[in-house]
Amino acid sequence: MKWDAWSVVFTGLSLTSVTSVVLFILVAINPKDAAYGSKPLVYAAGLAVLALVFNRASAWAARRAERVVP
């Protein structure tokens, strides 16, 4: 059960990261202040990498949960 819970946690973090990527891309398209510069795109790229890492961690935890079942 422990690895199933980790899989759900990593999936949630991945989905949150994807949502944040969309948010920062929308801010980059229509900034409220010109001083933002390219920061929203940098944040979006970093969060896209995190989303991929969390997605892979979720898949790893799910595979581990399948092996550990008694």
N, C-alpha and C positions, 0 to 999 in steps of 0.2 A: 504493500500500500504506500510505502514511503516514496517510491520512485514514481508512482502514479501522481502523487501530489506535486512532486517536482515538475513533472511533465506539464501539468495544468498551470503551475506558476510561470514556467518559461513560455508557455503559449500566451498567457495573459500579457507578459512583458513584451513579447513580440508584437502582439496586436496593438498594444499601447504605443510602441515605437513606430509602427506603420501609421497610426493615426497622427502622431506628432510630425512625421515626415510630410504628410499631406498638409497639416497646419502650417508648417514652415514654408512649404512651397507656395501656399496661398498668400502668406505674408510677403514672400519675395515678389510675387506677381503684383500685389497691390499693397505696397508699404504705407503705413500711416505717417512715417517720418523718413525723410531722405537720408538721415544719418545712419539708418540700418546698414546700408551698403550691401555687402555680400554675406553678412553674418547669417541670415536665414538659410541661404543655400549651403553654407558650411555646416550649420546645425542639422539640416536635412540630410546631408551626406553622412554625417557621423551617426545619426539615428538610423539611417538605412543599413549601415554596417551592423549596428547593434541589433536591429530587427532580424537580420540574417543569422547573427550569432545566437540569439535567443531561439530562433526557429530550429537551428541545428541542435542546440542543447535540449530542446523539447523532444525532438526525434530520438536523440540519444537516450534520454531518460525513459521514453516510452519503450524502446528496445530493451533497456535494462530491466524495466518492470515486467516485461514478458518472460525474461529469463529467470527471474527470481521467484516466480509464482511457485509455491510449494505444492 
